[in-house]
Amino acid sequence: MTRGGSGNMLGVGGTRRKLGRDALRGGDRGGRTGGGLSPQAQKRELLRKLQERQQDRREQQEQQDRRGTDAAGEAS
């Protein structure tokens, strides 16, 4: 085995950049290199979508209930 630098992988992948405390904790992503939403924004978006679906289902159920009530009233 050589003691030279042939197996040394230091420096591969670019230069190291110091990160601030906020960046280490996932905050302050205004410059977003990777894009995407923060975890809290993703959670808010998911919650909004779920609430919209739930509301749509309620409205559809109410419409079906009204149709059933109207049909039962005409039949008797």
TORKOL-4160 file (C-alpha; in steps of 0.2 Angstrom, whole numbers, padded with zeros to 4 digits, m for minus):
76
<pt num="1" X="0000" Y="0000" Z="0000"/>
<pt num="2" X="0006" Y="0017" Z="m0004"/>
<pt num="3" X="0006" Y="0031" Z="0008"/>
<pt num="4" X="0004" Y="0044" Z="m0006"/>
<pt num="5" X="m0012" Y="0053" Z="m0010"/>
<pt num="6" X="m0019" Y="0040" Z="m0023"/>
<pt num="7" X="m0033" Y="0034" Z="m0011"/>
<pt num="8" X="m0036" Y="0051" Z="m0004"/>
<pt num="9" X="m0054" Y="0057" Z="m0008"/>
<pt num="10" X="m0053" Y="0074" Z="0000"/>
<pt num="11" X="m0059" Y="0088" Z="m0011"/>
<pt num="12" X="m0070" Y="0077" Z="m0022"/>
<pt num="13" X="m0086" Y="0085" Z="m0025"/>
<pt num="14" X="m0081" Y="0103" Z="m0024"/>
<pt num="15" X="m0075" Y="0115" Z="m0011"/>
<pt num="16" X="m0083" Y="0115" Z="0007"/>
<pt num="17" X="m0094" Y="0130" Z="0011"/>
<pt num="18" X="m0098" Y="0135" Z="0029"/>
<pt num="19" X="m0116" Y="0134" Z="0033"/>
<pt num="20" X="m0125" Y="0145" Z="0046"/>
<pt num="21" X="m0135" Y="0139" Z="0060"/>
<pt num="22" X="m0152" Y="0142" Z="0050"/>
<pt num="23" X="m0146" Y="0133" Z="0035"/>
<pt num="24" X="m0140" Y="0118" Z="0045"/>
<pt num="25" X="m0158" Y="0117" Z="0053"/>
<pt num="26" X="m0166" Y="0119" Z="0036"/>
<pt num="27" X="m0172" Y="0137" Z="0037"/>
<pt num="28" X="m0169" Y="0152" Z="0027"/>
<pt num="29" X="m0171" Y="0144" Z="0010"/>
<pt num="30" X="m0174" Y="0159" Z="0000"/>
<pt num="31" X="m0160" Y="0155" Z="m0012"/>
<pt num="32" X="m0167" Y="0137" Z="m0014"/>
<pt num="33" X="m0154" Y="0127" Z="m0023"/>
<pt num="34" X="m0164" Y="0112" Z="m0024"/>
<pt num="35" X="m0181" Y="0120" Z="m0025"/>
<pt num="36" X="m0197" Y="0114" Z="m0017"/>
<pt num="37" X="m0206" Y="0119" Z="m0002"/>
<pt num="38" X="m0201" Y="0119" Z="0016"/>
<pt num="39" X="m0208" Y="0105" Z="0026"/>
<pt num="40" X="m0221" Y="0116" Z="0035"/>
<pt num="41" X="m0227" Y="0123" Z="0018"/>
<pt num="42" X="m0229" Y="0105" Z="0012"/>
<pt num="43" X="m0239" Y="0100" Z="0027"/>
<pt num="44" X="m0250" Y="0116" Z="0025"/>
<pt num="45" X="m0253" Y="0111" Z="0007"/>
<pt num="46" X="m0257" Y="0093" Z="0011"/>
<pt num="47" X="m0269" Y="0099" Z="0024"/>
<pt num="48" X="m0278" Y="0111" Z="0012"/>
<pt num="49" X="m0280" Y="0097" Z="m0001"/>
<pt num="50" X="m0287" Y="0085" Z="0011"/>
<pt num="51" X="m0299" Y="0098" Z="0018"/>
<pt num="52" X="m0305" Y="0102" Z="0000"/>
<pt num="53" X="m0308" Y="0084" Z="m0004"/>
<pt num="54" X="m0318" Y="0082" Z="0012"/>
<pt num="55" X="m0328" Y="0097" Z="0008"/>
<pt num="56" X="m0332" Y="0090" Z="m0010"/>
<pt num="57" X="m0337" Y="0073" Z="m0003"/>
<pt num="58" X="m0349" Y="0082" Z="0010"/>
<pt num="59" X="m0357" Y="0092" Z="m0004"/>
<pt num="60" X="m0359" Y="0077" Z="m0015"/>
<pt num="61" X="m0367" Y="0067" Z="m0001"/>
<pt num="62" X="m0379" Y="0081" Z="0002"/>
<pt num="63" X="m0384" Y="0082" Z="m0016"/>
<pt num="64" X="m0387" Y="0063" Z="m0016"/>
<pt num="65" X="m0397" Y="0064" Z="0000"/>
<pt num="66" X="m0408" Y="0078" Z="m0008"/>
<pt num="67" X="m0411" Y="0068" Z="m0024"/>
<pt num="68" X="m0415" Y="0053" Z="m0013"/>
<pt num="69" X="m0428" Y="0063" Z="m0003"/>
<pt num="70" X="m0435" Y="0071" Z="m0018"/>
<pt num="71" X="m0438" Y="0054" Z="m0027"/>
<pt num="72" X="m0445" Y="0046" Z="m0011"/>
<pt num="73" X="m0457" Y="0061" Z="m0009"/>
<pt num="74" X="m0463" Y="0059" Z="m0027"/>
<pt num="75" X="m0466" Y="0040" Z="m0026"/>
<pt num="76" X="m0478" Y="0041" Z="m0011"/>
